């Protein structure tokens, strides 16, 4: 057993807890209760960060040929298409956003149990659906926080609620790496051992249930922050919103093409290639550091979000900010084609998060500022549902191209497929940039017209 990585990972968990305490102490909001909601949101994210990374790894352990790899991966995004719309409708019917958080926790509880009892492709799909429902609650938490505490301060909400996923990533990455450090290669590729990851997730969900019980929600404030938002009324505003949603779907496609379970499998392939490029693909050489892939992405995303809100938009404007984000993403994709070392890939993965943090926050701020003239659905629900279409398409497309070389354990065909994928993504980034330019022109024309009036 390797004790040093275990000590390091325990230290990282302690550090994450200290950071959380410091952050909570520095957040200054007049109303009481926001700190507990912050803690609840952090706990809520831990099983999601922990398990969505290992969906592909679990499928690899269940079926070495990975014929149906695309199914559990695509399920994560597919359920989000409907879950986010349902979340708004459910909140409208129950007059409570907290009720949907309870429902998402309950769904997670019942969908994790089957894979713990019997790991197979079917139970892997079921748990992926549960994780997808949980991830769809990002918008619910953001609307809840904004209604209860943020009101007109949409960027405050985006900034504060970008921290819990990072803290959750610290903790989940340490758990993943401890698991990898303790187990041998054969253990890490055994579905009957991997299933204990879901047991950890189950325990955290129960803890989240307990904390959520004490989170107070003033139901009278439901939809009250709409008075600080602008209604989408004119045809030009609707066209703009449709383009923003389509843009969000493209961004989700790009992000999920090289993150999450796809990235987890990729770094394991690179580690095996570095170990012996002449052997068939070996998934068992990434060791204790593979768990930090998502953490580096989240660090890059947090930094990207901060510099966007605090510097880029104010100094160079939205168009140049988006252009910088796209340029960094293209650099990352091209570098990924020529990066065959797992440690180097781990390093450049920060660029993936950095570009996503810049681009995602630019668009999210706009969506939070808008509302419809009815209460059953919000712009956030529509936006995140369309984003889920991009996640589903990306997961299916990438896993479909890679499943044959992964199943055959052939490095040459795998890297050929990866090259096709990366150049395809570069093309999608360019398309996304042109769409953003168009939406920027629409917004600029609207501002000019308002000034003339």
LUMVEX-992809 format. One record per residue: x, y, z of N, C-alpha, C, CB in turn; residue in three letters. Coordinates in steps of 0.001 Angstrom, whole numbers, plus 500000, padded with zeros to 6 digits. Glycine has a CB too. Layout:
REM LUMVEX-992809
XYZXYZXYZXYZAla ...
***
This chain:
REM LUMVEX-992809
500834498802500000500000500000500000500877501259500000499052500000501224Unk 500486502268499206501232503515499146500640504498500161501203504113497706Unk 501396504760501232500877505612502298501013507094501994501580505301503584Unk 502068507510501269502289508924501000501122509568500252503561509100500206Unk 500639508955499149499472509546498474498254509661499373499113508730497264Unk 498098508693500287496953508744501202497069509948502121496855507446502031Unk 498275510164502667498494511322503535498235512628502780499928511308504094Unk 498713512678501528498524513881500705497039514141500465499263513737499354Unk 496303513084500163494884513244499861494081513640501103494326511951499271Unk 494440513100502250493781513510503493494062514987503761494259512638504688Unk 495311515402503500495682516811503682494876517709502741497195517007503438Unk 494629517240501515493845518017500550492406518170501019493880517354499167Unk 491831517109501570490465517183502093490388518182503240489987515795502563Unk 491359518126504146491403519078505266491545520506504738492576518740506230Unk 492407520682503716492603522002503114491302522521502511493699521946502038Unk 490558521631501835489277522027501227488294522494502294488669520855500425Unk 488270521794503429487374522175504517487768523537505083487390521108505627Unk 489080523770505241489570525058505742489201526182504777491101525015505950Unk 489408525927503465489060526928502444487564527251502503489444526420501026Unk 486744526203502665485295526406502736484932527298503925484564525049502843Unk 485557527048505069485285527843506270485690529297506054486030527260507487Unk 486869529506505452487359530864505189486430531594504228488788530824504617Unk 486042530907503150485153531522502151483827531926502781484904530554500978Unk 483250531027503571481966531305504205482057532512505136481482530079504979Unk 483166532637505835483348533760506767483474535087506040484580533534507630Unk 484014535047504810484243536293504071483036536731503247485434536133503161Unk 482081535824503026480876536195502277479979537042503186480110534919501761Unk 479660538222502733478858539140503539477507539404502860479619540469503764Unk 476463538781503402475096538996502920474222539255504146474566537755502080Unk 473312540198504021472522540624505176471646539507505750471653541796504790Unk 470996538737504863470083537704505338470844536535505960469204537208504192Unk 470193535887506930470774534707507551470404533460506745470298534571509015Unk 471224532433506856470906531142506245471691530805504998469483531103505920Unk 472350531821504384473048531561503123474263530652503315473486532876502488Unk 474872530705504510476051529864504766475673528385504768476706530244506111Unk 474515528074505345474065526684505371473716526209503965472852526524506305Unk 473126527095503152472825526752501760474124526510500992471995527875501082Unk 475159527294501290476477527119500676477041525733501006477449528223501156Unk 476937525342502283477425524025502721476620522916502053477341523891504264Unk 475295523097501993474415522105501371474777521907499902472942522533501502Unk 475028523012499211475373522950497783476712522254497572475417524362497177Unk 477664522502498475478972521837498387478824520334498562479940522398499445Unk 478073519927499589477841518496499819477099517868498645477047518280501119Unk 476128518604498107475335518121496974476223517781495782474294519168496567Unk 477302518568495588478175518393494441479170517245494595478917519657494188Unk 479493516846495821480554515840496022480259514521495295480735515566497518Unk 479077513885495503478832512628494776478779512812493259477532512010495249Unk 478324513996492798478258514234491352479669514282490767477498515555491045Unk 480560515029491407481941515118490956482645513763491046482697516158491777Unk 482331513030492111482979511743492350482573510693491329482654511251493737Unk 481288510640490997480754509506490243480691509721488736479393509186490737Unk 480458510965488279480382511152486834481741510918486177479873512558486507Unk 482830511113486935484168510829486411484369509330486199485243511374487363Unk 483702508525487017483965507086487011482912506274486268484062506590488416Unk 481967506938485619480954506206484851481602505407483726479906507175484275Unk 482495506060482972483200505365481894484149504311482414483960506351481048Unk 484815504596483526485742503632484131484981502392484600486505504276485317Unk 483812502602485181482989501475485609482541500636484412481768501975486391Unk 482154501300483325481727500563482136482872499742481567481189501522481072Unk 484074500292481632485268499564481182485478498320482027486519500467481245Unk 485243498437483343485399497290484234484302496244484017485394497754485687Unk 483101496707483657481978495792483419482145495050482094480645496563483427Unk 482540495783481044482672495214479706483973495711479081481448495589478813Unk 484973494856478987486288495255478476486215495710477014487279494092478610Unk 485212495225476257485050495646474858484383497018474748484227494609474088Unk 483712497426475813483054498740475896482146499017474699484100499840476001Unk 481372498002474306480476498118473161479393499166473420479837496759472843Unk 478925499239474655477852500173475000478364501338475836476745499447475752Unk 479624501704475678480203502808476449479393504092476294481646503053476018Unk 478902504330475075478165505568474800476883505685475614477835505653473330Unk 476293504547475979474970504566476606474976505209478000474435503152476704Unk 475821504738478943475828505411480250476358506840480184476661504617481229Unk 477299507100479262477856508449479152476810509427478604479106508441478246Unk 476082509004477570475067509880476978473857510042477894474621509332475625Unk 473597509047478737472444509108479646472542510296480597472332507810480450Unk 473763510617480992474004511737481917473443513043481350475517511890482200Unk 473724513313480089473221514535479472471766514421479055474059514890478279Unk 471350513233478616469984513047478099468936513361479149469794511622477602Unk 469139512887480369468136513122481407468021514605481743468479512327482667Unk 469129515337481550469121516768481843468212517565480930470507517310481750Unk 467961517064479723467074517750478781465686517929479394466977516965477453Unk 465252516936480151463905516954480720463902517374482191463266515583480577Unk 464960517005482924464984517248484366464936518729484700466221516630484977Unk 465658519550483924465712520976484250464375521663483986466816521660483446Unk 463691521265482911462359521810482635461383521374483719461857521357481245Unk 461488520093484113460607519571485162460857520289486483460813518056485335Unk 462117520652486753462463521325488012461717522641488154463973521572488092Unk 461627523408487080460897524670487124459400524445487319461142525464485846Unk 458844523483486585457418523170486700457088522682488111457012522106485657Unk 457958521837488656457749521275489995457817522374491052458797520180490295Unk 458764523313490881458875524441491817457618525317491746460143525289491503Unk 457074525489490539455857526274490350454672525607491054455557526453488847Unk 454567524283490923453446523550491509453537523488493034453390522139490939Unk 454740523306493556454915523154495002455207524477495692456032522176495290Unk 455395525540494892455752526861495419457045526788496231454608527422496289Unk 457976525944495780459221525769496520460302525197495610459005524852497738Unk 461477525822495604462608525261494859463305524175495684463615526376494479Unk 463225524285496978463837523302497864463208521924497677463706523746499320Unk 461933521888497318461255520605497106461908519825495970459763520828496802Unk 462378520537494933463031519863493819464407519348494218463149520804492625Unk 465075520061495108466376519596495602466188518299496381467055520679496495Unk 465124518246497218464809517005497934464544515863496959463593517207498849Unk 463782516143495908463456515113494930464710514614494219462450515648493913Unk 465610515532493851466860515148493188467716514277494102467648516398492759Unk 467754514600495396468507513790496364467893512396496479468533514481497753Unk 466567512348496501465884511047496603466156510197495362464359511245496789Unk 466131510823494181466419510098492939467851509568492963466201511015491705Unk 468789510386493452470163509926493589470256508732494522471048511051494094Unk 469517508793495608469527507715496600469080506387495989468623508075497782Unk 467991506414495243467449505153494716468174504685493448465962505314494421Unk 468888505582492762469586505156491544471009504680491820469620506294490545Unk 471578505032492960472917504549493303472884503132493868473572505488494307Unk 471783502779494521471702501478495191471843500297494227470387501368495930Unk 471178500292493043471287499128492152472713498778491742470481499370490922Unk 473548499778491445474911499465490995475774498965492154475561500703490352Unk 475414499345493380476121498813494552475782497350494738475763499610495826Unk 474522496992494480474091495598494624474622494734493487472562495514494672Unk 474506495228492243474926494415491092475421495321489964473756493518490592Unk 476746495497489845477293496340488772477125495681487401478780496632489031Unk 476446496384486495476309495950485117475992497199484285475189494840484963Unk 475910497018482968475651498176482112474309498833482446475676497760480639Unk 473297498017482733471972498558483059472019499416484316470961497422483241Unk 472639498897485376472713499676486622473648500877486467473191498785487786Unk 474619500770485575475506501902485298474732503027484615476697501459484419Unk 473831502654483708472965503645483056472034504287484081472139502988481917Unk 471487503473484984470555503982486004471240505007486901469999502824486857Unk 472456504679487370473154505633488244473545506893487484474403504985488856Unk 473873506741486184474236507900485370473049508844485221474736507453483985Unk 471847508265485103470633509082485050470448509846486361469397508201484763Unk 470723509172487486470607509817488787471598510951488963470799508809489880Unk 472835510727488522473856511773488585473466512941487673475246511207488180Unk 472897512608486501472463513642485570471355514512486132472005513017484289Unk 470417513889486847469356514662487499469961515613488520468328513724488178Unk 470916515115489308471574515956490303472284517135489672472557515142491104Unk 473033516881488594473761517953487917472802518978487313474666517372486825Unk 471591518563486998470600519481486425470073520475487446469443518700485840Unk 470401520252488722469908521130489776470779522369489979469813520365491066Unk 471802522532489154472632523740489240471745524976489129473722523750488127Unk 470885524993488138470007526129487921469050526342489073469236525950486649Unk 468553525258489660467638525369490791468320526028491979467107523994491186Unk 469546525602492276470300526210493378470587527682493095471618525451493613Unk 470940527991491844471248529380491499470015530270491633471802529464490073Unk 468861529777491176467627530554491302467207530685492767466500529902490485Unk 467380529599493535467044529635494956467912530651495689467209528244495584Unk 469208530609495439470122531534496100469824532971495687471578531177495773Unk 469567533165494404469320534517493902468023535090494480469259534514492365Unk 466985534251494576465706534705495126465783535003496615464638533667494875Unk 466507534144497344466550534285498791467564535329499255466868532957499419Unk 468700535443498512469803536270499013470389537247497992470891535383499503Unk 470409536856496715471121537665495727470314538811495154471573536804494621Unk 469011538556494922468109539526494301468670540023492966467868540714495248Unk 469029541287492871469470541836491580470942541561491294469223543328491543Unk 471641540940492242473094540756492101473388539397491454473804540864493489Unk 473116539311490144473289538025489462474746537562489452472778538124488036Unk 475681538513489267477078538106489233477538537613490600477958539264488767Unk 476971538192491686477291537708493028476892536248493161476585538559494104Unk 475703535911492650475238534523492690476161533614491900473815534418492147Unk 476505534015490666477387533206489819478740533004490500477577533872488436Unk 479276534073491103480594534011491735480583533103492958481058535410492130Unk 479608533315493862479552532536495097479306531063494805478462533076496020Unk 478374530780493893478007529388493622478964528694492659476610529329493064Unk 480024529381492214481070528701491442482101528079492378481756529685490469Unk 482047528433493665483030527928494630482689526522495146483135528889495805Unk 481425526220495525481118524870496017481537523728495094479665524766496261Unk 481318523814493746481794522716492892483310522514492971481397522977491449Unk 484051523618493126485510523506493242485888522808494546486172524903493171Unk 485253523212495644485524522569496929485138521088496881484759523285498064Unk 483997520802496244483567519408496096484563518616495263482175519339495454Unk 485149519287494259486131518632493406487409518316494178486448519506492198Unk 487818519231495057488959518973495939488735517663496705489169520158496930Unk 487565517574497322487271516424498175487113515145497357486007516680498988Unk 486338515207496262486116514007495450487396513536494771485047514274494399Unk 488244514468494330489517514089493709490409513376494706490236515323493149Unk 490405513868495952491210513220496994490688511816497289491209514067498283Unk 489362511659497286488772510332497509489144509395496369487232510429497641Unk 489027509879495123489381509067493958490850508639494005489099509843492663Unk 491734509573494316493158509287494322493543508359495470493947510577494409Unk 492875508508496617493107507589497728492693506179497330492338508043498987Unk 491556506089496668491062504798496195492066504158495236489693504963495506Unk 492601504958494311493575504455493340494886504076494016493832505499492255Unk 495266504810495061496519504542495758496447503255496565496873505703496670Unk 495294503025497186495134501845498040495045500573497207493886501984498919Unk 494302500635496099494057499441495293495146499154494284492762499573494582Unk 495328497885493971496238497496492897495546497729491565496680496010493040Unk 496283497500490456495694497701489132494477496808488928496730497429488041Unk 494579495556489392493462494629489222492254495067490038493879493215489621Unk 492501495663491200491415496135492048490708497314491395491942496528493435Unk 491495498253490819490913499452490228490115499137488974491999500455489906Unk 490274497954488405489523497566487214488487496493487523490472497072486135Unk 488135496384488783487168495389489230485875496109489604487723494560490438Unk 484800495800488906483526496490489149483008496249490567482479496033488133Unk 483323495086491143482874494788492500483623495601493547483038493312492786Unk 484757496183493175485481497093494060485100498538493750487008496895493919Unk 485002498861492457484649500226492050483292500659492594484648500334490533Unk 482408499689492812481060500034493258481052500745494608480213498787493339Unk 482137500612495368482191501275496675482296502791496529483376500748497489Unk 482684503268495338482618504701495057481173505191495200483163505009493632Unk 480242504400494715478824504768494783478299504656496208477993503881493847Unk 478909503775496991478543503687498401478946504968499124479207502459499062Unk 480123505493498803480563506776499362479587507878498952482007507121498889Unk 479210507878497663478250508863497173476925508777497910478023508679495688Unk 476502507556498218475244507335498928475301507944500334474931505826499011Unk 476421507747501000476601508295502356476548509825502323477951507818502965Unk 477202510423501320477216511883501204475810512413500911478198512329500097Unk 475036511686500100473658512103499805472821512125501085473012511157498760Unk 472997511121501932472259511079503209472643512285504070472550509748503977Unk 473956512604504087474422513780504835473821515062504266475961513864504807Unk 473696515127502939473111516305502291471635516442502645473282516221500764Unk 470924515311502709469524515317503135469377515985504509468970513875503179Unk 470273515612505418470207516128506789470443517640506812471242515414507685Unk 471481518086506074471802519516506030470671520289505343473149519753505289Unk 470132519733504243469066520410503490467829520629504350468694519600502245Unk 467596519741505302466433519876506186466474521186506970466364518692507156Unk 467688521626507312467840522831508122467976524103507280469043522688509019Unk 468051523959505950468099525129505069466715525756505011468592524742503639Unk 466647527033505324465358527723505352465051528336503979465354528819506448Unk 463811528203503568463357528824502320462103529649502593463078527747501227Unk 462175530908502276461011531784502378460233531692501057461438533272502691Unk 459147530947501062458399530712499831457767531979499275457331529681500071Unk 457633532985500114457074534250499650458024534959498675456769535161500844Unk 459300534576498691460282535211497817460406534520496456461629535230498499Unk 459657533437496275459699532733494993459278533684493870458778531477495023Unk 460102533824492878459909534689491698460019536186492014458551534412491082Unk 460268536564493269460319537981493614461488538700492935460421538143495120Unk 462568537966492658463718538622492019463462538905490541464968537757492167Unk 462311538459490011461989538728488604461841540228488328460700538001488212Unk 461545540985489380461377542429489179462706543100488825460782543077490440Unk 463820542416489137465136542961488812465617542493487436466149542558489883Unk 464807541645486789465212541064485514464427541686484358465012539543485532Unk 464912541457483152464263541993481960463470540882481264465313542609480992Unk 462215541172480981461383540187480288461777540093478817459891540550480418Unk 461752538863478316461981538637476885460642538828476185462583537195476603Unk 460527539900475410459245540258474795459313540297473272458784541601475312Unk 460216541102472741460246541354471298460817540165470533461066542606470997Unk 460543540138469223461062539064468371462592539086468338460498539191466941Unk 463175540285468378464631540387468375465221539758469646465064541864468256Unk 464550539982470788465024539404472047464894537885472037464246539989473232Unk 463793537388471433463611535941471343464659535310470425462199535611470838Unk 464966535953469318466003535455468406467350535416469128466095536345467131Unk 467614536483469858468862536554470617468939535410471626468980537913471338Unk 467825535158472335467801534095473338467994532715472701466482534134474114Unk 467358532491471552467503531209470847468962530976470452466596531172469591Unk 469611532019469945471019531891469571471897531627470801471494533162468845Unk 471578532283471916472337532057473143472195530601473604471865533021474253Unk 470978530062473519470749528662473902471524527712472992469245528329473853Unk 471481527982471676472222527145470735473717527240471004471915527555469286Unk 474170528436471323475572528640471662475946527846472916475860530134471870Unk 475052527846473910475282527068475124475397525583474836474169527309476117Unk 474588525091473886474648523682473507475996523334472868473506523344472544Unk 476498524233472013477805524018471389478917524022472436478076525096470327Unk 478823524926473390479833525005474449479825523731475288479586526238475347Unk 478624523222475592478517521964476339479109520811475529477040521665476695Unk 478862520805474214479428519767473341480946519780473422478972519969471879Unk 481537520977473342482994521108473377483535520664474730483416522560473083Unk 482902521151475795483402520863477143483397519373477442482569521598478183Unk 482294518702477128482175517290477487482890516355476525480733516911477558Unk 483404516910475429484195516086474510485562515757475088484358516795473170Unk 486034516594476028487368516373476592487394516591478100488379517294475924Unk 486323516215478785486314516299480243485455515164480784485781517687480731Unk 485344515098482104484539514054482715485093512660482459483129514138482209Unk 484188511713482208484587510313482005485467510139480771483352509430481879Unk 485207510944479722486003510868478499487466511199478811485442511831477418Unk 487687512264479574489054512658479946489681511627480871489056514039480623Unk 488878511043481764489385510044482698489911508827481941488285509623483691Unk 489162508371480946489613507237480133490846507608479317488488506762479202Unk 490875508854478817491983509293477965493304509323478734491685510678477383Unk 493281509815479967494525509885480729495015508487481112494330510740481987Unk 494087507562481281494493506184481554495145505555480324493283505348481998Unk 494617505881479135495234505396477895496635505970477745494369505769476670Unk 496795507259478005498108507907477890499102507317478887497980509424478114Unk 498635507029480101499514506441481109499985505060480667498796506350482466Unk 499066504269480091499441502956479587500399503042478413498211502189479184Unk 500203504038477552501072504243476388502488504618476834500493505344475466Unk 502592505459477838503911505845478352504602504661479008503785507002479355Unk 503816503786479629504374502618480304504969501646479302503305501919481142Unk 504236501367478214504752500499477153503892500682475902504762498999477608Unk 504356501500474944503568501774473735503413500569472814504199502895472969Unk 504182499526473046504109498337472180503017497365472615505450497619472169Unk 502591497467473868501545496582474373500166497048473909501594496514475905Unk 499145496206474058497763496681473847497447497758474887496728495492473946Unk 496389498523474647496029499601475566495908499064476984494712500273475131Unk 496646499719477884496648499336479295496029500479480095498101499011479800Unk 494918500210480766494199501259481484494667501416482934492718500965481460Unk 495662500686483343495918500541484773497171501238485273496009499111485105Unk 497647502250484542498936502848484911498845504299485373499867502769483751Unk 497648504868485412497551506282485778497776506503487263496196506835485380Unk 497527505462488071497863505544489481497071506588490238499304505825489630Unk 497718507104491269497009507960492217496718509359491698497795508065493470Unk 497347509785490612497168511169490164495983511363489227498412511640489482Unk 495373510287488746494298510427487764493082511153488338493881509060487252Unk 492894511072489653491743511706490272491788513222490245491621511249491671Unk 492971513792489962493110515253490001492811515915488660494508515622490439Unk 492403515139487675492099515697486354490955516699486438491747514575485363Unk 489861516296487083488703517197487196489014518377488101487480516439487730Unk 489895518168489099490260519269489995490997520365489237491128518756491153Unk 491928519985488374492661520970487577491722521703486629493790520292486785Unk 490764520978486077489748521626485235488978522665486042488774520577484644Unk 488552522295487236487763523204488071488575524422488505487238522467489300Unk 489870524218488798490728525347489155490820526331487994492134524856489554Unk 491009525778486783491048526628485589489730527339485375491392525804484358Unk 488617526622485599487289527219485418487056528347486413486195526153485570Unk 487451528123487670487272529160488687488076530406488333487688528636490073Unk 489328530219487934490178531355487572489611532080486355491621530886487290Unk 489127531295485370488530531888484176487305532711484506488167530813483183Unk 486467532200485410485276532933485809485603534217486553484403532063486663Unk 486621534150487404487006535330488183487583536436487299488023534942489254Unk 488506536075486399489120537113485560488106537679484565490341536545484805Unk 487107536868484206486074537365483289485240538448483963485164536210482816Unk 484777538146485184483922539100485881484650540305486441483220538415486978Unk 485884540098486874486611541182487538487475542013486593487477540613488620Unk 487839541429485451488787542140484594488375542196483120490131541493484703Unk 488210541042482498488063540992481040486887541800480520487912539572480596Unk 485689541585481073484501542277480566484639543797480725483237541778481300Unk 485174544216481864485315545655482127486398546307481275485623545884483591Unk 487465545577480983488619546164480298488564546016478778489884545533480811Unk 488124544855478297488181544625476851486825544282476240489154543518476551Unk 485796544109477064484467543856476537484178542374476304484289544606475259Unk 482895542085476003482452540699475858483061540005474636480943540654475766Unk 483111540714473501483577540074472273485017539598472395483448541031471101Unk 485902540477472863487300540092472999487491539053474107488159541322473281Unk 486673539120475142486744538112476207486399536739475648485789538472477374Unk 485313536696474865484903535426474251485964534932473270483546535587473529Unk 486546535848472534487592535494471570488799534892472269488016536724470762Unk 489185535471473391490309534928474160489988533523474656490648535846475351Unk 488758533344475161488345532018475620488398530987474507486946532077476193Unk 487917531359473308487956530453472156489390530135471737487197531064470978Unk 490244531155471758491648530960471368492345529978472309492400532309471362Unk 492087530124473616492684529203474600492168527793474377492374529660476046Unk 490876527672474057490295526343473817490922525678472584488763526454473637Unk 491137526463471539491756525918470326493193525464470620491745526975469186Unk 493923526265471387495289525884471781495269524565472540495943526991472649Unk 494299524432473446494182523195474217493901521992473322493080523331475259Unk 492960522144472382492589521036471506493756520619470609491381521421470650Unk 494466521591470052495610521282469184496730520646469999496123522561468471Unk 496974521183471193498007520610472059497650519178472446498194521473473323Unk 496342518916472627495899517576472988496201516533471921494432517592473265Unk 496261516964470661496568516037469564497989515503469701496389516732468194Unk 498907516379470116500327516019470157500812515639471550501155517162469639Unk 499919515674472533500304515308473902500054513829474137499528516152474937Unk 501137513086474277501027511639474483501537511226475861501802510892473398Unk 501812512209476707502282511928478062501166512288479045503597512725478385Unk 500888511394479970499754511601480884499972512799481803499519510348481724Unk 501211513032482238501485514174483106501316515494482341502910514072483690Unk 501768515511481094501605516718480269500130516988480012502361516573478928Unk 499355515933479767497918516093479553497242516632480809497283514757479140Unk 497686516143481962497173516635483239497410518145483354497844515887484421Unk 498600518592482907498949520005482978498129520876482045500394520181482671Unk 497974520453480798497250521297479835495752521284480078497537520840478413Unk 495276520350480904493839520278481181493350521536481903493521519033482022Unk 494265522252482536493909523523483163493390524502482108495127524124483909Unk 493970524464480897493537525347479813492091525059479421494457525191478592Unk 491714523793479485490344523392479171489366524082480129490191521849479254Unk 489680524022481427488829524667482419488861526181482326489240524242483796Unk 490049526742482036490196528193481933489312528766480833491654528560481671Unk 489365528155479659488563528638478538487072528466478822488947527900477247Unk 486699527341479417485292527108479739484800528115480773485088525676480255Unk 485655528433481771485274529410482785485022530784482207486336529501483836Unk 485824531171481217485648532470480571484350532501479764486848532784479661Unk 484159531490478942483029531477478005481703531204478703483259530433476926Unk 481683530230479600480433529841480269479872530983481105480662528613481156Unk 480737531649481874480263532741482733479756533937481936481372533189483659Unk 480355534170480772479882535255479911478408535072479559480724535327478631Unk 478036533860479237476678533571478785475724533411479960476663532312477928Unk 476205532790481033475341532539482188474836533836482805476088531725483238Unk 475701534862482835475290536154483379474103536725482630476443537134483337Unk 474094536572481303472967537053480489471693536296480824473282536910478990Unk 471797534958480928470608534136481160469971534461482508470966532645481093Unk 470785534679483537470260534983484863469540536335484913471387534966485877Unk 469851537220483983469257538556483972467915538609483246470211539530483331Unk 467499537489482648466277537467481847465172536675482538466559536874480469Unk 463937536968482152462784536238482657461701536210481580462247536882483969Unk 460721535315481737459557535261480860458379535927481578459215533780480463Unk 457285536124480847456110536746481466455196535708482122455325537541480420Unk 455696534490482297454974533461483043455961532776483997454306532417482072Unk 455443531994484941456278531478486022456616529992485898455596531715487324Unk 455960529281484970456150527830484923457541527432484451455117527207484020Unk 458126528230483574459472527950483073460301529223483138459428527396481620Unk 461603529052483341462525530188483381463508530080482208463291530238484746Unk 464118531199481802465161531142480769466291530188481149465729532538480519Unk 466594530104482461467644529196482924467297527745482603467867529361484431Unk 466025527371482797465591526001482519465740525669481039464135525801482959Unk 465263526581480174465378526361478724466846526259478322464683527505477936Unk 467643527180478822469068527234478474469778525943478870469742528436479158Unk 469564525493480113470271524294480574469740523025479912470156524168482089Unk 468466523017479530467933521864478799468578521752477420466402521973478660Unk 468733522882476747469387522877475438470871522525475586469226524254474744Unk 471493522994476672472880522604476948473001521089477096473392523301478222Unk 472003520483477733472023519025477935471985518274476609470841518593478808Unk 471362518871475586471378518260474254472820518195473745470476519062473259Unk 473580519272473985474989519284473594475796518248474340475585520646473825Unk 475518518085475650476228517075476450475933515676475927475829517177477940Unk 474649515421475639474249514096475133474907513800473789472716514011474995Unk 474845514771472881475448514576471558476938514381471636475143515746470664Unk 477595515127472506479045515014472661479433513647473209479572516117473581Unk 478746513220474276479062511929474895478870510783473916478195511704476132Unk 477778510848473128477523509788472145478579509806471041476116509944471534Unk 478845510987470487479776511120469367481188510660469739479813512568468887Unk 481676511121470881483044510808471296483189509329471633483446511663472502Unk 482285508804472443482387507395472837482153506468471652481386507079473950Unk 481306506876470706481065506062469507482335505960468669479916506660468663Unk 483067507058468512484308507037467734485421506259468444484773508463467458Unk 485415506309469771486522505697470521486261504257470963486821506528471731Unk 484996503805470904484692502514471501485382501340470799483209502299471494Unk 485537501416469458486187500312468743487669500208469101486027500495467230Unk 488469501299468972489876501190469374490060500885470853490599502462469041Unk 489148501378471711489252501045473132488965499565473358488285501907473963Unk 487944499061472669487611497650472799488695496740472258486321497364472097Unk 489303497155471129490384496366470532491720496621471212490500496673469049Unk 491761497656472079492983498030472807494133498330471851493390496913473773Unk 493810499123470832494790499462469802495139500950469907494243499119468379Unk 496405501253470244496828502641470434496738503453469147498247502683470966Unk 497188502891468029497230503643466772495839504107466348497852502789465666Unk 494880503187466369493520503558465956492875504494466979492650502296465769Unk 493238504330468244492694505212469273493168506648469063493099504719470670Unk 494460506840468860494993508194468681494525508807467361496526508172468733Unk 494273507964466358493711508466465092492303509010465336493681507338464008Unk 491494508262466095490137508715466422490187509987467269489359507605467169Unk 491131510047468212491267511227469069491635512468468254492325510977470150Unk 492467512288467231492855513408466364491651513939465587493966512972465387Unk 490840513019465046489621513421464330488706514209465258488877512181463767Unk 488565513717466488487696514371467473488196515778467775487626513542468772Unk 489486515926468041490032517234468411489886518262467290491497517096468791Unk 490128517835466043489973518779464927488502519124464709490577518192463632Unk 487613518159464944486169518436464864485771519488465888485350517144465086Unk 486316519347467090486004520301468158486535521692467821486592519821469494Unk 487710521763467214488247523055466780487259523729465830489631522877466091Unk 486698522937464919485694523471463990484459523974464718485293522408462979Unk 484009523239465743482836523642466519483125524939467277482422522521467503Unk 484350525086467785484738526321468486484646527518467545486175526200469054Unk 485113527347466327485056528429465336483601528797465041485782528014464028Unk 482738527789464888481310528038464650480707528801465832480548526699464422Unk 481060528376467058480558529040468262480987530504468299481053528314469520Unk 482223530781467861482717532156467846481895533021466890484202532186467448Unk 481593532507465697480803533265464725479388533532465249480737532508463388Unk 478809532538465940477469532733466504477506533808467584476919531407467085Unk 478550533788468413478657534808469460478814536199468842479848534501470395Unk 479600536299467787479775537590467108478424538102466629480763537464465913Unk 477612537201466091476292537594465602475409538088466747475616536419464884Unk 475410537352467878474602537775469028475127539096469602474603536678470122Unk 476426539283469562477032540528470037476579541710469181478568540420470024Unk 476479541483467873476014542536466966474544542865467221476214542110465500Unk 473739541818467480472322542042467793472191542883469056471577540695467966Unk 472963542539470068472927543274471337473386544716471140473808542577472392Unk 474421544903470341474960546244470094473936547101469351476275546161469287Unk 473251546501468371472225547232467621471069547625468528471709546388466447Unk 470722546742469459469632547032470387469993548207471292469302545791471232Unk 471229548209471789471687549313472659471705550626471893473095549017473228Unk 472168550591470637472217551799469807470817552337469559472917551510468468Unk 469876551430469303468495551837469046467869552461470297467659550631468577Unk 468179551901471463467656552428472724468194553831472993468016551490473889Unk 469469554034472700470078555346472899469479556402471977471575555262472679Unk 469121556001470755468506556926469801467125557360470274468407556279468415Unk 466404556403470884465080556729471381465168557692472574464333555447471778Unk 
***
